[in-house]
Amino acid sequence: MSTLPALQWRYSLKQFSSDKVPLARVHDLIEAARLAASSYGLQPYQIWVIDDSQVLAQLSEHAYGQSQITQCSHLLVLVNDTQIGDHTVDRYFQRYYQQTGTEVGSADGYAEHIKSALAAQNSPQRQAWAQQQAYLALGALLSEAAMQRIDACPMTGFDQEAFNHVLGLTEKQLNACVICAVGYRDNSIAVPEKVRTPTTEFAHFFA
Ligand SMILES: Cc1cc2nc3c(=O)[nH]c(=O)nc-3n(C[C@H](O)[C@H](O)[C@H](O)COP(=O)(O)O)c2cc1C
């Protein structure tokens, strides 16, 4: 099994048809993001799913009026935790003991190591780290979408603070860091050519 045919098929769709993505498929995209790798497994991010046309219209005003936001089937908003610290690690290890049946406290040393590593960074560095993790989840989501022939447009062309305000994220200690419109293409519209760095410049076999 290769994802390559799906990745060749996909492109960032600008004009969506009016077809809705079935909710079960939206759940598949969420699941792909949930299963993505993250640093220490801490998953300092969430996905918020928006398909309310009024909210989408409001959000589009804070995204340079990009029509993907109002035309898509669902807008997936990847949000990162803004407060990251010991509680982030404790949250993970609570789940770890619960979900693996491992003796509670047996990984205390490792937990302390992660806490010290996080404490060595300042708050903006921790937030940047959380956003990097959210982008990995976005990558998994984009691949799953392509495999299922669901179109997507990842976007950072939006005002994060305004999105946080509209979606009530700030008070939940969350921040919208990247969004992804999903839906279906109109097959009568031409598919744009892919522009990519040639493999000879992109990949280097160090010897
Ligand atoms: C992090 C990120 C942010 C992006 N932001 C926007 C955006 O705000 N608006 C947009 O139309 N496309 C956006 N794109 C899509 C890129 O322009 C697109 O992925 C790139 O040109 C490669 O083309 P392709 O995805 O169609 O293969 C973004 C892509 C990424 C990964």
The ligand as a Tripos MOL2 file, in Angstrom:
@<TRIPOS>MOLECULE
LIG
   31    33     1     0     0
SMALL
NO_CHARGES

@<TRIPOS>ATOM
      1 C1          0.7170   25.6320    6.5060 C.3       1 LIG1
      2 C2          0.0350   25.9380    5.2110 C.ar      1 LIG1
      3 C3         -0.6600   27.1340    5.0710 C.ar      1 LIG1
      4 C4         -1.3540   27.4070    3.8890 C.ar      1 LIG1
      5 N1         -2.1290   28.5400    3.8090 N.ar      1 LIG1
      6 C5         -2.9200   28.7080    2.7320 C.ar      1 LIG1
      7 C6         -3.8680   29.7620    2.7050 C.ar      1 LIG1
      8 O1         -4.0110   30.5470    3.6460 O.2       1 LIG1
      9 N2         -4.6410   29.8850    1.5990 N.ar      1 LIG1
     10 C7         -4.5360   29.0240    0.5380 C.ar      1 LIG1
     11 O2         -5.2910   29.1840   -0.4350 O.2       1 LIG1
     12 N3         -3.6500   28.0060    0.5470 N.ar      1 LIG1
     13 C8         -2.8550   27.8210    1.6120 C.ar      1 LIG1
     14 N4         -1.9820   26.7660    1.6530 N.ar      1 LIG1
     15 C9         -1.8680   25.8620    0.4990 C.3       1 LIG1
     16 C10        -0.5220   25.9810   -0.1990 C.3       1 LIG1
     17 O3         -0.4790   27.1590   -0.9510 O.3       1 LIG1
     18 C11        -0.3080   24.7150   -1.0550 C.3       1 LIG1
     19 O4         -0.2300   23.5950   -0.2140 O.3       1 LIG1
     20 C12         0.9820   24.7910   -1.8840 C.3       1 LIG1
     21 O5          0.9140   25.8210   -2.8220 O.3       1 LIG1
     22 C13         1.2510   23.4630   -2.5830 C.3       1 LIG1
     23 O6          0.1900   23.1540   -3.4640 O.3       1 LIG1
     24 P1         -0.7650   21.8930   -3.3010 P.3       1 LIG1
     25 O7         -1.1530   21.7590   -1.8530 O.co2     1 LIG1
     26 O8         -1.9680   22.2490   -4.1520 O.co2     1 LIG1
     27 O9         -0.0520   20.6870   -3.8020 O.co2     1 LIG1
     28 C14        -1.2810   26.4860    2.8080 C.ar      1 LIG1
     29 C15        -0.5610   25.2930    2.9680 C.ar      1 LIG1
     30 C16         0.0660   25.0120    4.1520 C.ar      1 LIG1
     31 C17         0.7710   23.6740    4.3210 C.3       1 LIG1
@<TRIPOS>BOND
     1     1     2 1
     2     2     3 ar
     3     2    30 ar
     4     3     4 ar
     5     4     5 ar
     6     4    28 ar
     7     5     6 ar
     8     6     7 ar
     9     6    13 1
    10     7     8 2
    11     7     9 ar
    12     9    10 ar
    13    10    11 2
    14    10    12 ar
    15    12    13 ar
    16    13    14 ar
    17    14    15 1
    18    14    28 ar
    19    15    16 1
    20    16    17 1
    21    16    18 1
    22    18    19 1
    23    18    20 1
    24    20    21 1
    25    20    22 1
    26    22    23 1
    27    23    24 1
    28    24    25 2
    29    24    26 1
    30    24    27 1
    31    28    29 ar
    32    29    30 ar
    33    30    31 1
@<TRIPOS>SUBSTRUCTURE
     1 LIG1         1 GROUP 0 **** ****
